[in-house]
Amino acid sequence: MNPTLCLLLTAAALVAADAPKGPALKEADAKPPGQNKVTFTVKGDKRVIESNGIPDHKVATFPNRGNPNAISEQKYRLEVPANPQPLTGGATGRMMSAWGVALNGVVFDPGTAEVYNDGDRSNPWHYEALMSNTEMGTTPKIKVGLGLDQNHGHVQPNGAYHYHGIPSLLFERLSGGEKKMTQVGWAADGFPVYAVYAFAKSEDPKSELKKMKSSYRLKTADRGGDGKETPTGKPDGAFGLDFEYVAGSGDLDEFGGRAGVTPEFPKGTYYYVMTEEYPFIPRKFKGTPDPSFSKQKMDPHSNLGGQGGPGAKGGKKGKKGPPPGGSGAPPQDGPPPEGAAK
C-alpha cells in the first residue's frame, strides 16, 4: 500500500482508545483556495508570525454537511516570546482564542462553542470536536459532527481554517513520513510544539522514540447532571469535562508537555506534545501566553469566534454554504463571549 495512504488512514484513526469514536473524518482531497503565505521572524525578545492562514496541504471540501463555512484568507500577526519562561503552576485564567500556531501559519484552536443541549456558551459542558459521537446528547443539530477533515481541521464562520488535533498532512511533510521527533508549531507562550513522538528518556537524545501518552483519562463517576443544562450518565469523552488529569499516568504533565532535549533544542527546553488521545492539543499554558492570541488583539478578519448558520459566509471572500443536514446549521466552534467560561 502507498505509504502516504497508510499515513492518512492512520491519521484518520487518531482518537482515544478508551472513548467512543467521533464521526468519520472527511477526506482531504481538495486544494486550499489560495497560496500559503507565512513568515517567522525573531525581533528582539519576540518571535513574530505573519500568515494568511491558508494551509499548505490538501483539505476537505468546504463548505460541507457538518461545516457550512468556506476557507478564506486571514491576516494574522502573532507574537510569542523568543525566550519563554515557565511559570510556577502555569498560567491562570481561561484559554485564549487560539492556543498556538502551526509552522504553516494555521492556528491551533482545540476548544468548541458547541454546548450541551444547545445551551449558553458560558456553560462549561462544551462538546469535544474529535470525540463527540454521532448521537450528540440532546443536540440534534450537530449529529453529523463538525465536518472535520483528515487534518483534524475545519473552518470558522469568518473563513479561518484551524486545527483541533494533529495536523496530519503537515506532520507527514515535516517528518518525511518517518518516525521521529517533529516540531509542528509554537504555543502562544513561546514553547515549541511537537507531534506524537519524543525521546523515551527526556534528557537522552539517543534513547528510543516513544509515542507520548497524555496523563488525562475518563472520569469514572457519573456526571451527575440535571439533563437540562448539564448532561447525565457515565463520562464517554463527548465533553472536555469527562476527563481528569492523573499525575504520572502518562508521559506528559497537566499542561500537555515535559522538559527535555529536542532536535531543535539540544540543550533542553520545556515543550508540548500533541497526542492521539485527549487533550489532542493541550488546553493550558506552562508559560505566559502572548496577548496577540487573544480575541481582542487578533486582526478583525482573523478573530476566531462567532456562530455559524444557514448560508453562513466564510469571511470576506467566503462563499455561502448549505446548512448541514438540510435544516439549520450547527453552531460552529470558537471562543465564548468575553468573560464567559470556556
C-alpha positions as CSV (number, residue, x, y, z in Angstrom):
1,M,0.0,0.0,0.0
2,N,1.1,3.5,-0.7
3,P,3.0,5.0,2.3
4,T,1.1,8.2,2.1
5,L,-2.3,6.4,2.0
6,C,-1.2,4.4,5.0
7,L,-0.3,7.5,6.9
8,L,-3.7,9.1,6.0
9,L,-5.5,6.0,7.2
10,T,-3.6,6.1,10.4
11,A,-4.2,9.8,10.9
12,A,-7.9,9.3,10.5
13,A,-7.9,6.9,13.5
14,L,-6.2,9.4,15.9
15,V,-8.8,9.1,18.6
16,A,-8.6,7.8,22.2
17,A,-8.9,4.1,22.6
18,D,-11.0,4.3,25.8
19,A,-13.7,6.7,24.4
20,P,-16.2,6.4,21.6
21,K,-15.1,7.4,18.1
22,G,-16.5,10.6,16.6
23,P,-17.9,11.0,13.1
24,A,-15.5,9.9,10.3
25,L,-13.0,12.5,9.2
26,K,-13.7,13.8,5.8
27,E,-11.1,13.0,3.1
28,A,-8.6,15.8,2.4
29,D,-8.9,15.7,-1.4
30,A,-9.2,19.3,-2.3
31,K,-6.7,22.1,-2.8
32,P,-6.9,25.1,-0.5
33,P,-8.3,28.3,-2.1
34,G,-5.0,30.1,-2.4
35,Q,-1.3,30.1,-1.8
36,N,0.0,29.6,1.7
37,K,2.0,32.6,3.0
38,V,3.8,32.6,6.3
39,T,6.9,34.2,7.8
40,F,8.6,33.7,11.1
41,T,11.0,36.5,12.3
42,V,12.7,37.0,15.6
43,K,12.6,40.6,16.6
44,G,14.2,41.4,20.0
45,D,12.6,39.1,22.6
46,K,9.7,38.2,20.3
47,R,9.1,35.6,17.6
48,V,6.7,37.3,15.1
49,I,4.5,35.1,12.9
50,E,2.7,36.7,10.0
51,S,0.3,34.5,8.0
52,N,-2.6,34.4,5.7
53,G,-4.0,31.3,7.4
54,I,-4.2,29.3,4.2
55,P,-3.0,25.7,4.7
56,D,-0.1,24.3,2.6
57,H,-1.7,20.9,2.2
58,K,-4.9,19.4,0.8
59,V,-8.1,19.9,2.8
60,A,-11.7,18.5,2.6
61,T,-14.3,20.3,0.6
62,F,-15.7,23.2,2.5
63,P,-18.5,24.0,3.0
64,N,-19.7,20.5,3.8
65,R,-22.6,18.9,5.6
66,G,-21.0,19.4,9.0
67,N,-19.3,22.7,8.4
68,P,-21.1,25.4,6.4
69,N,-18.2,27.8,6.0
70,A,-15.7,28.4,3.2
71,I,-11.9,28.9,3.8
72,S,-10.7,32.4,3.2
73,E,-7.5,34.3,3.7
74,Q,-6.9,35.8,7.2
75,K,-4.4,38.5,8.3
76,Y,-2.6,37.1,11.3
77,R,0.2,38.9,13.1
78,L,1.0,36.8,16.1
79,E,3.9,37.1,18.6
80,V,5.3,34.6,21.0
81,P,8.2,35.0,23.5
82,A,11.5,34.1,21.8
83,N,12.9,33.1,25.2
84,P,9.9,31.7,27.1
85,Q,10.0,31.1,30.8
86,P,7.8,28.6,32.7
87,L,5.6,29.8,35.4
88,T,5.2,28.0,38.8
89,G,1.8,26.4,38.5
90,G,1.4,27.6,34.9
91,A,-0.7,30.4,33.5
92,T,-4.1,31.1,35.1
93,G,-7.3,32.3,33.6
94,R,-9.4,31.0,30.6
95,M,-7.8,29.8,27.4
96,M,-7.3,32.4,24.8
97,S,-8.9,32.5,21.3
98,A,-6.2,30.3,19.9
99,W,-3.8,28.1,21.7
100,G,-0.9,28.3,19.3
101,V,0.1,28.4,15.7
102,A,1.5,25.7,13.3
103,L,4.6,26.1,11.2
104,N,2.4,26.7,8.2
105,G,0.7,29.7,9.9
106,V,-2.6,27.9,10.6
107,V,-3.8,28.3,14.2
108,F,-4.4,25.6,16.8
109,D,-7.8,26.1,18.4
110,P,-8.8,23.0,20.3
111,G,-12.0,24.3,22.1
112,T,-15.5,24.4,20.7
113,A,-18.5,26.6,21.2
114,E,-21.0,23.7,20.9
115,V,-22.6,23.3,24.4
116,Y,-24.7,20.6,25.8
117,N,-28.4,21.0,25.0
118,D,-27.7,23.9,22.7
119,G,-27.1,25.9,25.9
120,D,-25.4,29.3,26.6
121,R,-21.6,29.3,25.8
122,S,-20.9,30.2,29.5
123,N,-22.0,26.6,30.3
124,P,-18.7,24.7,30.8
125,W,-20.1,21.5,29.2
126,H,-18.6,22.0,25.8
127,Y,-18.5,19.2,23.3
128,E,-15.2,17.8,22.2
129,A,-14.7,18.3,18.4
130,L,-12.9,15.0,17.9
131,M,-14.8,12.8,20.4
132,S,-18.4,13.8,20.2
133,N,-20.2,10.8,18.9
134,T,-22.9,10.7,16.2
135,E,-25.7,11.0,18.8
136,M,-24.5,14.2,20.4
137,G,-26.6,14.2,23.6
138,T,-29.7,16.4,23.1
139,T,-28.2,18.5,20.4
140,P,-29.8,17.1,17.2
141,K,-28.5,19.9,15.0
142,I,-25.0,18.6,15.1
143,K,-25.5,14.8,14.8
144,V,-23.3,14.9,11.7
145,G,-20.3,16.2,13.7
146,L,-18.4,19.3,12.8
147,G,-17.1,18.5,9.4
148,L,-13.5,17.9,10.4
149,D,-11.1,16.8,7.7
150,Q,-8.2,14.3,7.8
151,N,-6.0,17.1,9.2
152,H,-8.5,17.4,12.2
153,G,-9.3,20.9,10.8
154,H,-12.3,22.8,9.7
155,V,-13.5,26.4,9.2
156,Q,-14.8,29.2,11.4
157,P,-17.7,31.4,10.2
158,N,-15.1,34.1,9.3
159,G,-13.3,31.7,7.0
160,A,-10.4,30.8,9.4
161,Y,-9.2,27.2,8.8
162,H,-7.9,25.8,12.1
163,Y,-6.8,22.6,13.7
164,H,-8.5,20.6,16.5
165,G,-5.9,17.9,16.6
166,I,-2.7,16.7,15.0
167,P,-2.3,18.4,11.6
168,S,-1.8,15.1,9.7
169,L,-0.6,16.2,6.3
170,L,1.6,18.9,7.8
171,F,3.1,16.3,10.2
172,E,3.6,13.9,7.3
173,R,5.5,16.5,5.3
174,L,7.6,17.8,8.2
175,S,8.5,14.3,9.4
176,G,9.1,13.0,5.9
177,G,6.8,10.2,6.8
178,E,9.3,8.9,9.3
179,K,9.0,8.1,13.0
180,K,10.9,11.0,14.5
181,M,10.6,13.9,16.9
182,T,8.9,16.5,14.8
183,Q,8.2,20.1,15.7
184,V,4.9,21.3,14.2
185,G,4.4,24.7,15.7
186,W,4.6,27.1,18.6
187,A,2.3,27.6,21.6
188,A,1.1,31.1,22.5
189,D,3.5,31.1,25.4
190,G,6.5,30.6,23.1
191,F,7.4,27.0,23.9
192,P,7.7,24.6,20.9
193,V,5.1,22.1,19.9
194,Y,5.8,18.6,18.8
195,A,3.5,15.9,17.4
196,V,3.2,12.3,18.8
197,Y,6.8,11.3,19.4
198,A,9.5,12.3,21.8
199,F,12.6,10.6,23.3
200,A,11.7,7.9,25.8
201,K,14.3,9.4,28.2
202,S,13.6,13.1,28.1
203,E,17.3,14.1,28.6
204,D,18.8,11.5,26.3
205,P,18.6,12.2,22.5
206,K,20.0,8.7,21.9
207,S,17.1,7.0,23.6
208,E,14.4,5.4,21.6
209,L,11.5,7.4,20.2
210,K,8.3,6.8,22.1
211,K,4.7,7.8,21.3
212,M,3.8,10.2,24.0
213,K,0.8,9.4,26.2
214,S,-1.4,12.0,27.8
215,S,-2.0,11.9,31.6
216,Y,-5.7,12.6,31.2
217,R,-8.2,9.9,31.5
218,L,-12.0,9.4,31.5
219,K,-13.6,10.1,34.9
220,T,-15.3,7.0,36.5
221,A,-18.1,8.8,38.4
222,D,-21.3,9.6,36.7
223,R,-21.7,13.2,35.5
224,G,-24.5,13.9,38.0
225,G,-26.2,16.4,35.7
226,D,-29.8,17.5,35.6
227,G,-30.4,16.5,32.0
228,K,-31.3,20.1,31.1
229,E,-28.2,22.3,31.4
230,T,-25.8,19.6,32.4
231,P,-25.5,16.1,31.0
232,T,-26.2,12.9,32.8
233,G,-24.7,9.4,32.5
234,K,-21.3,8.0,32.5
235,P,-18.4,10.0,31.0
236,D,-17.7,8.8,27.5
237,G,-15.4,11.5,26.1
238,A,-18.1,13.7,24.4
239,F,-17.2,16.6,26.7
240,G,-13.9,18.1,27.9
241,L,-15.3,17.8,31.5
242,D,-15.5,14.0,31.0
243,F,-11.7,13.9,31.5
244,E,-9.4,14.4,34.5
245,Y,-5.7,14.7,35.0
246,V,-4.0,11.9,36.9
247,A,-0.3,12.8,37.6
248,G,2.1,10.1,36.4
249,S,-0.5,8.1,34.4
250,G,1.1,9.2,31.2
251,D,4.3,10.8,29.9
252,L,3.1,14.4,29.9
253,D,2.2,16.8,32.7
254,E,-1.1,18.6,33.2
255,F,-0.1,21.2,30.6
256,G,0.5,18.5,27.9
257,G,4.3,18.8,27.9
258,R,7.6,18.0,29.6
259,A,11.1,19.3,29.9
260,G,14.0,17.8,28.0
261,V,16.1,17.9,24.9
262,T,14.8,18.1,21.3
263,P,16.4,18.2,17.9
264,E,15.9,22.0,17.8
265,F,16.9,22.5,21.4
266,P,19.8,20.2,22.2
267,K,20.5,22.0,25.5
268,G,16.9,21.4,26.6
269,T,13.6,23.2,26.9
270,Y,10.1,22.8,28.0
271,Y,8.0,21.6,25.1
272,Y,4.4,20.4,24.3
273,V,3.4,17.3,22.5
274,M,0.2,16.8,20.6
275,T,-1.3,13.4,21.3
276,E,-3.5,10.9,19.7
277,E,-5.8,10.9,22.8
278,Y,-7.4,13.7,24.8
279,P,-6.5,16.6,25.0
280,F,-5.1,16.1,21.4
281,I,-3.9,19.8,21.5
282,P,-3.0,21.0,25.1
283,R,-5.5,23.2,26.7
284,K,-3.3,25.0,29.3
285,F,-0.1,27.0,29.2
286,K,3.1,26.4,31.1
287,G,4.3,29.9,30.5
288,T,2.6,33.3,29.8
289,P,0.6,33.4,26.5
290,D,1.2,36.4,24.4
291,P,-1.9,38.7,24.2
292,S,-1.7,38.7,20.4
293,F,-3.5,35.4,20.5
294,S,-6.5,37.0,22.4
295,K,-9.8,37.7,20.8
296,Q,-9.3,41.4,21.2
297,K,-5.8,41.6,19.7
298,M,-6.2,39.5,16.7
299,D,-7.0,41.2,13.4
300,P,-10.7,41.7,12.9
301,H,-10.7,39.5,9.9
302,S,-9.0,36.7,11.7
303,N,-10.9,37.0,15.0
304,L,-11.8,33.4,16.0
305,G,-15.4,33.0,17.1
306,G,-19.0,33.6,16.1
307,Q,-21.9,31.4,15.3
308,G,-22.5,29.5,12.0
309,G,-25.9,29.4,10.4
310,P,-27.7,28.6,7.2
311,G,-25.8,30.2,4.4
312,A,-23.0,31.3,6.7
313,K,-20.3,33.2,5.0
314,G,-16.7,32.1,5.2
315,G,-15.2,35.6,5.5
316,K,-14.8,38.5,3.1
317,K,-14.0,36.1,0.3
318,G,-16.1,33.2,1.6
319,K,-18.9,31.5,-0.3
320,K,-22.3,30.8,1.1
321,G,-22.6,27.2,2.3
322,P,-25.6,24.9,2.6
323,P,-27.0,24.2,6.1
324,P,-25.8,20.7,7.2
325,G,-28.5,18.1,7.1
326,G,-30.7,20.4,5.2
327,S,-32.3,22.1,8.1
328,G,-30.5,24.6,10.2
329,A,-26.7,24.8,10.5
330,P,-24.9,23.9,13.8
331,P,-23.3,26.5,15.8
332,Q,-19.6,26.4,14.9
333,D,-16.7,26.4,17.4
334,G,-15.0,29.5,18.7
335,P,-14.3,31.2,21.9
336,P,-17.2,32.1,24.3
337,P,-18.1,35.7,24.8
338,E,-15.6,37.7,26.8
339,G,-16.0,36.9,30.5
340,A,-17.6,33.5,29.9
341,A,-16.0,30.2,30.7
342,K,-14.5,28.0,28.0
